[in-house]
Amino acid sequence: MAIVDTYTARTTGTTVNASTWTPILGLQPATTKRVFVVGIRIDIGVTTAAAGASVLFQLMRPGNSGSIVGTSAITPNPHDPAAPASLATSYATWSTAPTTGLVLWEQELPFTTGSSWEEFPPSGYEWVVPTTAAFGLVVAVTCSTANSTPFYTDLVFTE
């Protein structure tokens, strides 16, 4: 039996057509239980961006945590089919979007179809989302050039 329950919050392809900082996935904790992000996966979908372009992915605590309003919640998937529903909620759209804040992790990738990266920090170095955070963490992209491209992101977390 697992000591904790593990879940994945996943976007299904958030299309971005901008060269500005754009949030693509957020994780909102429950007020009763901390969340520990134990992994992140990022992927670039089919793009026609010119050679030499890049995308910066960032995982951060948003600057406006208390005023973010997520819309269309994404249900995190449990890794154990017998696990209860996650207490945390994830979003890929907002009526009041996150703003830049404290960067916890970042990775720059070439802006080419299929570029991907995953990061799983060693045990004890997880990114913690405390219950006091009104809106815990957000993944955002900044493209070096505007190009309508889908981005896929997974946040693997435990409760």
C-alpha contacts under 8 A as a table, 3 or more apart, distances in Angstrom:
res1	aa1	res2	aa2	distance
2	A	5	D	6.72
4	V	158	T	6.25
4	V	159	E	5.97
5	D	78	P	7.32
5	D	79	H	7.59
5	D	80	D	7.34
5	D	83	A	6.44
5	D	158	T	5.49
5	D	159	E	5.62
6	T	78	P	5.94
6	T	79	H	5.64
6	T	80	D	7.36
6	T	156	V	7.09
6	T	157	F	5.66
6	T	158	T	4.36
6	T	159	E	6.70
7	Y	76	P	5.86
7	Y	77	N	5.24
7	Y	78	P	4.29
7	Y	79	H	5.58
7	Y	86	S	7.25
7	Y	156	V	5.76
7	Y	157	F	5.43
7	Y	158	T	6.18
8	T	76	P	5.30
8	T	77	N	5.20
8	T	78	P	6.59
8	T	79	H	7.44
8	T	154	D	6.24
8	T	155	L	5.58
8	T	156	V	4.43
8	T	157	F	6.32
9	A	27	L	7.80
9	A	74	I	7.20
9	A	75	T	7.05
9	A	76	P	4.42
9	A	77	N	6.53
9	A	90	S	6.28
9	A	154	D	5.56
9	A	155	L	5.15
9	A	156	V	6.46
9	A	157	F	7.95
10	R	25	L	7.90
10	R	74	I	7.67
10	R	76	P	7.05
10	R	152	Y	7.43
10	R	153	T	5.74
10	R	154	D	4.44
10	R	155	L	6.55
11	T	14	T	6.59
11	T	24	I	7.79
11	T	25	L	6.75
11	T	74	I	7.98
11	T	92	A	6.76
11	T	152	Y	5.55
11	T	153	T	5.46
11	T	154	D	6.65
12	T	152	Y	6.12
12	T	153	T	7.92
13	G	45	G	7.65
13	G	150	P	4.89
13	G	151	F	5.08
13	G	152	Y	4.91
13	G	153	T	7.92
14	T	24	I	6.27
14	T	92	A	7.32
14	T	150	P	5.11
14	T	151	F	5.24
14	T	152	Y	6.59
15	T	148	S	6.31
15	T	149	T	5.19
15	T	150	P	3.99
15	T	151	F	6.18
16	V	22	T	7.52
16	V	147	N	7.31
16	V	148	S	5.54
16	V	149	T	5.59
16	V	150	P	6.33
16	V	151	F	7.47
17	N	146	A	5.19
17	N	147	N	4.93
17	N	148	S	4.15
17	N	149	T	6.50
18	A	22	T	7.84
18	A	142	T	7.95
18	A	143	C	6.83
18	A	145	T	7.05
18	A	146	A	4.31
18	A	147	N	6.60
18	A	148	S	7.58
19	S	142	T	5.99
19	S	143	C	4.69
19	S	144	S	5.64
19	S	145	T	5.01
19	S	146	A	4.67
19	S	147	N	7.98
20	T	141	V	7.99
20	T	142	T	5.41
20	T	143	C	6.62
21	W	100	T	8.00
21	W	140	A	6.56
21	W	141	V	5.74
21	W	142	T	4.53
21	W	143	C	7.61
22	T	140	A	5.25
22	T	141	V	5.34
22	T	142	T	6.30
23	P	26	G	7.61
23	P	92	A	7.66
23	P	97	A	7.55
23	P	98	P	6.79
23	P	138	V	6.62
23	P	139	V	5.84
23	P	140	A	3.95
23	P	141	V	6.42
24	I	92	A	5.26
24	I	93	T	7.41
24	I	138	V	7.49
24	I	139	V	5.84
24	I	140	A	5.32
24	I	141	V	7.13
24	I	151	F	7.91
24	I	153	T	7.91
25	L	90	S	6.94
25	L	91	Y	5.67
25	L	92	A	4.60
25	L	93	T	7.79
25	L	138	V	5.63
25	L	139	V	5.12
25	L	140	A	7.01
25	L	153	T	7.12
26	G	90	S	5.34
26	G	91	Y	5.10
26	G	92	A	6.35
26	G	135	F	7.80
26	G	136	G	7.50
26	G	137	L	5.65
26	G	138	V	4.13
26	G	139	V	6.22
27	L	88	A	6.96
27	L	89	T	5.89
27	L	90	S	4.43
27	L	91	Y	6.63
27	L	135	F	6.82
27	L	136	G	5.73
27	L	137	L	5.24
27	L	138	V	6.26
28	Q	88	A	5.63
28	Q	89	T	5.15
28	Q	90	S	5.94
28	Q	133	A	7.87
28	Q	134	A	7.06
28	Q	135	F	4.72
28	Q	136	G	5.07
28	Q	137	L	6.97
29	P	33	K	7.19
29	P	34	R	6.62
29	P	35	V	6.26
29	P	87	L	6.95
29	P	88	A	4.42
29	P	89	T	6.49
29	P	129	V	6.70
29	P	130	P	7.30
29	P	131	T	6.14
29	P	133	A	7.26
29	P	134	A	7.62
29	P	135	F	6.86
29	P	136	G	6.18
30	A	33	K	5.67
30	A	34	R	7.20
30	A	87	L	5.36
30	A	88	A	5.12
30	A	89	T	7.68
30	A	131	T	6.24
31	T	34	R	7.90
31	T	131	T	4.82
31	T	132	T	6.82
32	T	131	T	6.18
33	K	87	L	7.61
33	K	130	P	7.62
33	K	131	T	5.83
33	K	159	E	6.96
34	R	128	V	7.22
34	R	129	V	5.80
34	R	130	P	4.87
34	R	131	T	5.19
34	R	159	E	6.48
35	V	88	A	7.48
35	V	128	V	6.04
35	V	129	V	5.04
35	V	130	P	6.65
35	V	131	T	7.86
35	V	157	F	6.53
35	V	158	T	5.86
35	V	159	E	5.12
36	F	126	E	5.88
36	F	127	W	5.71
36	F	128	V	4.66
36	F	129	V	6.09
36	F	157	F	5.31
36	F	158	T	5.23
36	F	159	E	6.59
37	V	40	I	7.78
37	V	126	E	5.64
37	V	127	W	5.03
37	V	128	V	6.31
37	V	129	V	7.56
37	V	155	L	6.67
37	V	156	V	5.78
37	V	157	F	4.10
37	V	158	T	6.49
38	V	120	F	5.83
38	V	121	P	6.38
38	V	123	S	7.98
38	V	126	E	5.17
38	V	127	W	6.81
38	V	155	L	7.81
38	V	156	V	5.65
38	V	157	F	5.25
38	V	158	T	7.09
39	G	118	E	7.26
39	G	119	E	5.57
39	G	120	F	4.30
39	G	121	P	6.72
39	G	126	E	7.95
39	G	154	D	7.95
39	G	155	L	5.93
39	G	156	V	4.82
39	G	157	F	6.82
40	I	118	E	5.58
40	I	119	E	5.40
40	I	120	F	6.64
40	I	153	T	7.26
40	I	154	D	5.55
40	I	155	L	4.73
40	I	156	V	6.08
41	R	116	S	7.42
41	R	117	W	5.82
41	R	118	E	4.22
41	R	119	E	6.56
41	R	152	Y	8.00
41	R	153	T	5.56
41	R	154	D	4.99
41	R	155	L	6.72
42	I	57	F	7.77
42	I	116	S	5.48
42	I	117	W	5.43
42	I	118	E	6.32
42	I	151	F	7.42
42	I	152	Y	5.79
42	I	153	T	4.64
42	I	154	D	6.65
43	D	114	G	6.52
43	D	115	S	5.85
43	D	116	S	4.26
43	D	117	W	6.70
43	D	151	F	5.84
43	D	152	Y	5.01
43	D	153	T	6.44
44	I	47	T	7.69
44	I	111	F	7.35
44	I	112	T	7.06
44	I	113	T	5.83
44	I	114	G	5.42
44	I	115	S	5.40
44	I	116	S	6.34
44	I	149	T	7.42
44	I	150	P	6.46
44	I	151	F	4.89
44	I	152	Y	6.45
45	G	113	T	5.44
45	G	114	G	5.86
45	G	115	S	7.90
45	G	149	T	6.27
45	G	150	P	5.02
45	G	151	F	5.70
45	G	152	Y	7.22
46	V	112	T	7.66
46	V	113	T	4.72
46	V	114	G	7.01
46	V	149	T	6.39
46	V	150	P	6.93
47	T	111	F	7.59
47	T	112	T	6.33
47	T	113	T	5.39
47	T	147	N	7.20
47	T	148	S	7.16
47	T	149	T	5.32
47	T	150	P	7.80
48	T	112	T	7.63
48	T	113	T	7.87
48	T	147	N	7.10
49	A	53	A	6.65
49	A	111	F	6.33
49	A	112	T	6.79
49	A	145	T	7.49
49	A	147	N	6.00
50	A	53	A	5.99
50	A	111	F	7.85
51	A	111	F	7.55
51	A	112	T	7.60
52	G	110	P	7.06
52	G	111	F	7.43
53	A	110	P	6.18
53	A	111	F	5.19
53	A	112	T	7.97
53	A	143	C	7.80
53	A	144	S	5.78
53	A	145	T	6.65
54	S	108	E	6.72
54	S	109	L	5.64
54	S	110	P	4.39
54	S	111	F	4.35
54	S	112	T	7.96
54	S	143	C	6.14
54	S	144	S	5.46
54	S	145	T	7.79
55	V	108	E	5.54
55	V	109	L	5.36
55	V	110	P	6.29
55	V	111	F	5.62
55	V	141	V	6.53
55	V	142	T	5.69
55	V	143	C	4.46
55	V	144	S	6.16
56	L	106	E	6.96
56	L	107	Q	5.85
56	L	108	E	4.25
56	L	109	L	6.48
56	L	141	V	5.51
56	L	142	T	5.10
56	L	143	C	6.40
57	F	106	E	5.46
57	F	107	Q	5.30
57	F	108	E	6.08
57	F	109	L	7.95
57	F	139	V	6.94
57	F	140	A	5.73
57	F	141	V	4.60
57	F	142	T	6.67
58	Q	103	V	6.60
58	Q	104	L	7.57
58	Q	105	W	5.80
58	Q	106	E	4.28
58	Q	107	Q	6.65
58	Q	139	V	5.53
58	Q	140	A	5.32
58	Q	141	V	6.43
59	L	103	V	6.01
59	L	104	L	5.67
59	L	105	W	5.16
59	L	106	E	6.18
59	L	137	L	6.84
59	L	138	V	5.78
59	L	139	V	4.57
59	L	140	A	6.69
60	M	100	T	7.54
60	M	101	G	6.15
60	M	102	L	5.33
60	M	103	V	4.26
60	M	104	L	5.15
60	M	105	W	6.96
60	M	137	L	5.56
60	M	138	V	5.52
60	M	139	V	6.55
61	R	65	S	7.51
61	R	100	T	7.82
61	R	101	G	5.48
61	R	102	L	5.17
61	R	103	V	6.60
61	R	104	L	7.39
61	R	136	G	6.09
61	R	137	L	4.79
61	R	138	V	6.36
62	P	65	S	5.37
62	P	98	P	5.72
62	P	99	T	5.56
62	P	100	T	5.43
62	P	101	G	4.43
62	P	102	L	6.68
62	P	135	F	7.52
62	P	136	G	7.35
62	P	137	L	6.43
62	P	138	V	6.44
63	G	98	P	7.08
63	G	99	T	5.33
63	G	100	T	5.36
63	G	101	G	4.06
63	G	102	L	7.12
64	N	67	S	5.70
64	N	68	I	6.51
64	N	98	P	6.14
64	N	99	T	5.90
64	N	100	T	7.98
64	N	101	G	7.73
65	S	68	I	5.84
65	S	98	P	7.04
65	S	133	A	6.83
65	S	134	A	5.55
65	S	135	F	4.89
65	S	136	G	7.02
66	G	133	A	7.59
66	G	134	A	5.03
66	G	135	F	6.54
67	S	96	T	7.08
67	S	134	A	7.93
68	I	94	W	7.37
68	I	95	S	7.81
68	I	96	T	5.08
68	I	97	A	5.66
68	I	98	P	5.76
68	I	135	F	6.76
69	V	94	W	5.62
69	V	95	S	5.61
69	V	96	T	4.90
69	V	97	A	6.71
70	G	73	A	7.01
70	G	91	Y	5.82
70	G	92	A	7.68
70	G	93	T	6.02
70	G	94	W	4.20
70	G	95	S	6.22
70	G	96	T	7.02
70	G	97	A	7.37
71	T	91	Y	6.61
71	T	92	A	7.76
71	T	93	T	5.48
71	T	94	W	5.03
71	T	95	S	6.42
72	S	91	Y	6.53
72	S	92	A	7.57
72	S	93	T	6.63
73	A	89	T	6.49
73	A	90	S	5.75
73	A	91	Y	4.96
73	A	92	A	7.60
74	I	89	T	6.67
74	I	90	S	5.16
74	I	91	Y	5.56
74	I	92	A	7.55
75	T	86	S	7.81
75	T	89	T	6.48
75	T	90	S	6.74
76	P	86	S	6.51
76	P	88	A	7.80
76	P	89	T	6.96
76	P	90	S	6.96
77	N	86	S	7.94
78	P	81	P	6.20
78	P	83	A	6.27
78	P	84	P	7.84
78	P	85	A	7.31
78	P	86	S	7.37
79	H	83	A	7.73
80	D	83	A	5.34
86	S	89	T	7.39
86	S	159	E	7.69
87	L	159	E	7.89
91	Y	94	W	7.33
93	T	97	A	7.57
94	W	97	A	4.93
94	W	98	P	7.91
98	P	138	V	7.41
103	V	106	E	7.29
104	L	127	W	7.67
109	L	115	S	6.60
109	L	116	S	7.37
110	P	115	S	6.65
111	F	115	S	7.15
111	F	143	C	7.86
112	T	115	S	5.83
121	P	125	Y	5.82
121	P	126	E	6.06
122	P	125	Y	5.64
122	P	126	E	7.24
123	S	126	E	6.58
129	V	133	A	6.86
129	V	136	G	5.37
129	V	137	L	7.04
130	P	133	A	5.65
130	P	136	G	7.27
131	T	134	A	7.69
133	A	136	G	5.20
139	V	153	T	7.94
143	C	146	A	6.47
